[in-house]
Amino acid sequence: MDNPVVIFYVGPFGITSIVVTTWGIMLTLGIFCWLATRRLALVPGKVQTMLEGLVLAIEDNINTVIPDHTQQVLPFIATLWIYIVTANLTGLIPQLHSPTGNFSVTAGLALLVFLSVHWFGISSGGIRNYLKHYLSPTPLLLPFHLISEVTRTIALAVRLFGNIMSLELAALLVLLVAGLLVPVPLLMLHVVEALVQAYIFGMLALLYVAGAMQSQRESNKGIN
């Protein structure tokens, strides 16, 4: 995969094609959601039904993991899923690459998940109770808890980056070898893989958040 091309500069900082693509995705999603929620879409009934079905599907997935805090984590997890799906599928557009095929983007997403896990954990029961779970069942496990926090964040970033980058490379190689003889199956593979990788990333983020909140409940039970 080619290195991102610098489109323009803002002072000493170069704005690459990946950054521009990411801004375009966020702007497009923002405008679409704004229009859809205000019934200004071309086909309001169908758009509303589609969006309601999407929200209900995401809500059901969250409810199976953390039923007591579904509405609390729904905005974060839903936004994460929708953005990653859109970013993964952007690679299907000619001359564009999926932002998630760039490690800096997936690292940023993983860092966001890392911070959100602690935010939800602390907000559900206080920082003191939350920090106690790092010393449970014995303070000797503190280094292992800290190493686990770092390694799972790195793994989250590397997994998404590696899968999307390899998917685009495989598609490029197949097209170079076979030309346009197998475009449809290749596109379907890209779509399926994009959806699967977004689902895995979102579910792992959800499980990490649920684990942080669960640790708070256990700490509160121990205090009571």
Phi, psi and chi 1 to 4 in degrees:
 res  aa     phi    psi   chi1   chi2   chi3   chi4
   1 MET       -  135.2 -171.5  173.3 -178.1      -
   2 ASP   -69.8  152.8  -63.0  -27.1      -      -
   3 ASN   -68.4  145.7  -67.8  -34.2      -      -
   4 PRO   -58.4  138.9  -23.3   33.7      -      -
   5 VAL   -88.3  135.4  178.2      -      -      -
   6 VAL   -75.7  120.6  175.8      -      -      -
   7 ILE   -86.0  -47.0  -55.4  -62.1      -      -
   8 PHE  -157.5  173.4   60.6   91.7      -      -
   9 TYR  -117.0  143.4  -72.5   86.7      -      -
  10 VAL  -117.7   96.7  176.9      -      -      -
  11 GLY    64.7 -129.5      -      -      -      -
  12 PRO   -83.9   -3.2   29.9  -34.3      -      -
  13 PHE   -96.7  127.6  -57.7  102.4      -      -
  14 GLY   -87.6  128.3      -      -      -      -
  15 ILE   -94.6  111.7  -54.2  -58.5      -      -
  16 THR   -87.0  172.2   65.5      -      -      -
  17 SER   -62.5  -32.7   56.2      -      -      -
  18 ILE   -65.0  -42.3  -67.4  -64.2      -      -
  19 VAL   -63.9  -44.7  175.1      -      -      -
  20 VAL   -62.2  -42.5  173.8      -      -      -
  21 THR   -62.0  -42.3  -57.5      -      -      -
  22 THR   -63.0  -43.7  -58.4      -      -      -
  23 TRP   -60.9  -40.9  -72.3  -11.7      -      -
  24 GLY   -62.7  -41.4      -      -      -      -
  25 ILE   -62.8  -47.5  -68.4  172.2      -      -
  26 MET   -64.0  -40.1  -66.8 -170.8  -65.7      -
  27 LEU   -66.1  -43.2 -179.7   61.8      -      -
  28 THR   -63.6  -46.5  -58.5      -      -      -
  29 LEU   -63.8  -39.4  -71.2  175.6      -      -
  30 GLY   -63.7  -45.0      -      -      -      -
  31 ILE   -66.1  -42.8  -66.9  174.4      -      -
  32 PHE   -60.9  -46.3  174.3   78.5      -      -
  33 CYS   -65.1  -38.3  -68.2      -      -      -
  34 TRP   -64.0  -44.0 -173.9   84.0      -      -
  35 LEU   -68.9  -43.5  -67.7  175.8      -      -
  36 ALA   -65.1  -40.9      -      -      -      -
  37 THR   -73.6  -13.4   54.0      -      -      -
  38 ARG  -107.7   13.6  -76.5  157.1 -179.7   77.8
  39 ARG    57.9   34.2  -63.2  175.6  175.9  -89.6
  40 LEU  -104.4    9.0  -63.8  178.3      -      -
  41 ALA   -72.3  165.6      -      -      -      -
  42 LEU   -65.2  -36.8  -64.5  177.7      -      -
  43 VAL  -125.8   81.5 -170.5      -      -      -
  44 PRO   -54.9  -43.4  -22.9   33.0      -      -
  45 GLY   -62.0  -49.2      -      -      -      -
  46 LYS   -67.3  -40.8  -67.0 -176.8  178.8  180.0
  47 VAL   -63.7  -43.2  172.1      -      -      -
  48 GLN   -63.1  -43.4 -177.7  178.5   -2.5      -
  49 THR   -62.3  -42.3  -59.1      -      -      -
  50 MET   -63.3  -45.8  179.8 -171.4   69.7      -
  51 LEU   -66.5  -40.4  -67.6  178.0      -      -
  52 GLU   -63.6  -41.0  -72.1  178.3   -5.5      -
  53 GLY   -63.6  -39.5      -      -      -      -
  54 LEU   -64.5  -46.2  176.3   62.6      -      -
  55 VAL   -64.2  -42.1  172.2      -      -      -
  56 LEU   -64.8  -38.4  -73.0  175.5      -      -
  57 ALA   -64.4  -44.2      -      -      -      -
  58 ILE   -65.1  -42.0  -64.5  175.2      -      -
  59 GLU   -62.5  -39.4 -169.9  172.9    1.0      -
  60 ASP   -64.4  -41.2  -72.2  -19.1      -      -
  61 ASN   -63.3  -42.2  -83.5  -83.8      -      -
  62 ILE   -67.0  -39.1  -63.0  174.1      -      -
  63 ASN   -63.9  -30.2 -167.7   55.8      -      -
  64 THR   -71.8  -22.4   59.0      -      -      -
  65 VAL   -97.6  -45.1  177.2      -      -      -
  66 ILE  -141.1   74.1 -175.7  169.8      -      -
  67 PRO   -63.2  -27.9   21.3  -32.4      -      -
  68 ASP   -77.0  -15.2  -63.4  -26.2      -      -
  69 HIS  -131.7   29.8  -60.1  -82.4      -      -
  70 THR   -57.7  -51.4  -59.8      -      -      -
  71 GLN   -67.5  -26.4  -64.1  -55.8  -43.7      -
  72 GLN   -70.6  -40.8 -175.7  178.7   -4.8      -
  73 VAL   -98.8   -7.5  -57.4      -      -      -
  74 LEU   -56.0  -48.3  175.4   62.5      -      -
  75 PRO   -58.8  -41.0  -24.3   35.4      -      -
  76 PHE   -69.2  -50.9  172.2   66.2      -      -
  77 ILE   -66.5  -40.8  -62.6  -61.5      -      -
  78 ALA   -63.8  -43.6      -      -      -      -
  79 THR   -62.2  -41.3  -58.6      -      -      -
  80 LEU   -61.7  -48.6 -160.2   61.7      -      -
  81 TRP   -61.3  -48.6 -100.8  -33.2      -      -
  82 ILE   -64.3  -42.2  -67.4  171.3      -      -
  83 TYR   -64.9  -45.8  169.4   76.1      -      -
  84 ILE   -66.7  -40.2  -65.4  176.9      -      -
  85 VAL   -59.2  -47.6  166.4      -      -      -
  86 THR   -63.6  -43.4  -53.2      -      -      -
  87 ALA   -64.3  -41.3      -      -      -      -
  88 ASN   -63.1  -39.1  -70.4   -8.2      -      -
  89 LEU   -79.5  -12.4  -66.7  175.4      -      -
  90 THR   -61.9  -26.8  -58.0      -      -      -
  91 GLY   -63.3  -15.6      -      -      -      -
  92 LEU   -75.8  -17.4  -66.4  173.9      -      -
  93 ILE   -81.0  127.0  -58.1  174.7      -      -
  94 PRO   -54.2  139.2  -25.1   33.9      -      -
  95 GLN    73.6    3.3  -55.0  -58.3  -41.0      -
  96 LEU  -116.7  151.3  -68.3 -178.8      -      -
  97 HIS  -116.9  149.2  -67.1  -67.0      -      -
  98 SER   -65.6  126.1  -59.1      -      -      -
  99 PRO   -56.7  -31.4  -25.8   34.8      -      -
 100 THR   -73.9   -4.0   43.6      -      -      -
 101 GLY   -86.5    6.2      -      -      -      -
 102 ASN  -114.2  128.9 -175.4  -80.7      -      -
 103 PHE   -63.8  -32.2 -176.6   71.0      -      -
 104 SER   -63.5  -33.6   61.7      -      -      -
 105 VAL   -71.8  -48.4  174.8      -      -      -
 106 THR   -67.2  -32.3   59.1      -      -      -
 107 ALA   -65.1  -39.8      -      -      -      -
 108 GLY   -63.8  -40.6      -      -      -      -
 109 LEU   -65.1  -42.2  -68.7  172.1      -      -
 110 ALA   -64.8  -39.0      -      -      -      -
 111 LEU   -64.7  -38.5 -179.8   60.3      -      -
 112 LEU   -62.1  -42.0 -179.7   62.0      -      -
 113 VAL   -63.2  -43.8  171.9      -      -      -
 114 PHE   -56.3  -48.1  172.4   81.4      -      -
 115 LEU   -68.7  -37.6  -63.9  174.8      -      -
 116 SER   -68.1  -36.9  -61.4      -      -      -
 117 VAL   -56.9  -47.4  166.4      -      -      -
 118 HIS   -70.3  -34.9  -61.5  -57.9      -      -
 119 TRP   -62.5  -49.0  165.9 -100.5      -      -
 120 PHE   -65.9  -37.7  -75.8  114.5      -      -
 121 GLY   -63.4  -45.2      -      -      -      -
 122 ILE   -70.2  -41.3  -67.6  171.5      -      -
 123 SER   -68.6  -21.6   62.7      -      -      -
 124 SER   -84.7   -9.9   63.5      -      -      -
 125 GLY  -166.1    6.8      -      -      -      -
 126 GLY    97.0  150.9      -      -      -      -
 127 ILE   -68.9  -34.5 -173.6  170.5      -      -
 128 ARG   -65.3  -48.3 -174.9  172.8 -178.4  180.0
 129 ASN   -64.7  -36.1  -70.3  -25.2      -      -
 130 TYR   -65.4  -42.9  178.3   70.2      -      -
 131 LEU   -68.0  -21.7  -66.6  177.6      -      -
 132 LYS   -64.4  -29.1  -76.9 -177.1  178.4  179.0
 133 HIS   -69.8  -17.4   88.0  -84.0      -      -
 134 TYR   -72.6  -18.0  -73.6  103.4      -      -
 135 LEU  -101.7    7.3  -55.3  176.9      -      -
 136 SER  -103.5  139.7  177.3      -      -      -
 137 PRO   -82.5   -7.5   30.9  -34.7      -      -
 138 THR  -146.8  144.1  169.7      -      -      -
 139 PRO   -59.5  -18.7  -25.6   35.5      -      -
 140 LEU   -64.7  -20.1  -65.1  176.8      -      -
 141 LEU   -87.8    0.6  -67.1  179.0      -      -
 142 LEU   -55.5  -48.6  175.4   61.0      -      -
 143 PRO   -58.9  -35.9  -22.0   33.8      -      -
 144 PHE   -71.4  -36.6  -62.4   98.2      -      -
 145 HIS   -62.9  -43.1  -76.1  -57.1      -      -
 146 LEU   -67.0  -41.9  -63.3  178.0      -      -
 147 ILE   -62.9  -38.7  -68.3  173.1      -      -
 148 SER   -63.0  -39.2  174.3      -      -      -
 149 GLU   -61.4  -41.7  -67.7  -74.6  -13.4      -
 150 VAL   -72.6  -46.8  175.0      -      -      -
 151 THR   -66.7  -38.4   54.2      -      -      -
 152 ARG   -70.9  -29.3   76.9 -178.8 -174.0 -176.9
 153 THR   -69.0  -43.7  -58.3      -      -      -
 154 ILE   -63.5  -43.2  -64.7  174.6      -      -
 155 ALA   -62.7  -36.9      -      -      -      -
 156 LEU   -62.4  -42.6 -160.9   61.2      -      -
 157 ALA   -69.9  -45.3      -      -      -      -
 158 VAL   -67.5  -38.1  172.1      -      -      -
 159 ARG   -61.8  -50.3 -179.5 -175.2  -65.8  107.4
 160 LEU   -66.1  -45.2 -178.7   59.9      -      -
 161 PHE   -59.4  -48.3  159.0   69.5      -      -
 162 GLY   -63.2  -42.9      -      -      -      -
 163 ASN   -68.7  -43.1  -79.6  -73.8      -      -
 164 ILE   -71.7  -40.6  -60.5  -57.3      -      -
 165 MET   -63.1  -45.0 -175.8 -170.8   68.6      -
 166 SER   -66.4  -33.1   61.1      -      -      -
 167 LEU   -65.0  -43.9 -179.9   64.0      -      -
 168 GLU   -67.7  -38.6  -69.8 -161.2  -19.6      -
 169 LEU   -64.5  -42.7  -74.5  175.7      -      -
 170 ALA   -62.9  -41.7      -      -      -      -
 171 ALA   -63.1  -41.3      -      -      -      -
 172 LEU   -64.8  -43.2  177.9   61.4      -      -
 173 LEU   -65.5  -42.4  -69.8  174.8      -      -
 174 VAL   -64.0  -41.6  170.7      -      -      -
 175 LEU   -66.4  -35.4  -71.9  175.1      -      -
 176 LEU   -67.4  -37.4  -72.4  175.7      -      -
 177 VAL   -81.2  -46.5  172.9      -      -      -
 178 ALA  -100.4   -4.4      -      -      -      -
 179 GLY    66.9 -135.6      -      -      -      -
 180 LEU  -101.2   24.2  -60.7  177.8      -      -
 181 LEU   -76.5  -26.2  -62.2  178.6      -      -
 182 VAL  -127.7   45.4  -73.1      -      -      -
 183 PRO   -71.3  -40.9   27.5  -33.3      -      -
 184 VAL   -66.3  -51.5  175.3      -      -      -
 185 PRO   -59.5  -35.3  -22.8   34.0      -      -
 186 LEU   -67.0  -42.0 -165.8   60.8      -      -
 187 LEU   -65.1  -39.5  -68.5  177.6      -      -
 188 MET   -65.3  -39.1  -68.7  -56.6  -61.0      -
 189 LEU   -61.9  -41.5  174.4   63.7      -      -
 190 HIS   -63.1  -44.2 -164.4  129.6      -      -
 191 VAL   -63.2  -47.0  171.1      -      -      -
 192 VAL   -62.3  -46.1  171.6      -      -      -
 193 GLU   -65.3  -37.8 -176.5   68.7   11.4      -
 194 ALA   -62.3  -43.0      -      -      -      -
 195 LEU   -67.8  -41.4  -64.7  175.7      -      -
 196 VAL   -64.5  -45.7  168.3      -      -      -
 197 GLN   -66.6  -36.7  -68.3  -54.4  -41.4      -
 198 ALA   -65.4  -41.1      -      -      -      -
 199 TYR   -64.3  -43.5 -179.5   78.0      -      -
 200 ILE   -63.1  -45.6  -68.7  174.3      -      -
 201 PHE   -60.8  -46.3 -168.8   99.4      -      -
 202 GLY   -65.1  -39.7      -      -      -      -
 203 MET   -68.3  -39.2  -77.4  -57.3  -62.6      -
 204 LEU   -63.6  -43.1  -72.0  174.0      -      -
 205 ALA   -60.1  -42.4      -      -      -      -
 206 LEU   -63.5  -41.9  177.3   59.0      -      -
 207 LEU   -65.3  -38.2  -69.7  172.5      -      -
 208 TYR   -65.6  -42.7  -63.6  157.8      -      -
 209 VAL   -63.7  -44.5  169.2      -      -      -
 210 ALA   -62.1  -38.4      -      -      -      -
 211 GLY   -63.3  -39.5      -      -      -      -
 212 ALA   -65.9  -41.0      -      -      -      -
 213 MET   -70.8  -35.5  -69.5 -176.6  163.9      -
 214 GLN   -64.1  -38.0  179.5   65.2   33.2      -
 215 SER   -63.3  -33.0   68.0      -      -      -
 216 GLN   -67.8  -42.4  -75.3  -74.1   45.3      -
 217 ARG   -63.4  -39.8  -71.6 -162.4  -66.3  -90.4
 218 GLU   -67.2  -37.1  -67.3  176.0   -6.9      -
 219 SER   -65.0  -41.7  -63.2      -      -      -
 220 ASN   -65.4  -37.3  -68.3  -25.6      -      -
 221 LYS   -65.4  -38.2  -72.6 -179.7 -178.6  178.0
 222 GLY   -65.1  -35.9      -      -      -      -
 223 ILE   -70.6  -40.8  -66.9  174.3      -      -
 224 ASN   -70.8      -  -63.3  -29.2      -      -
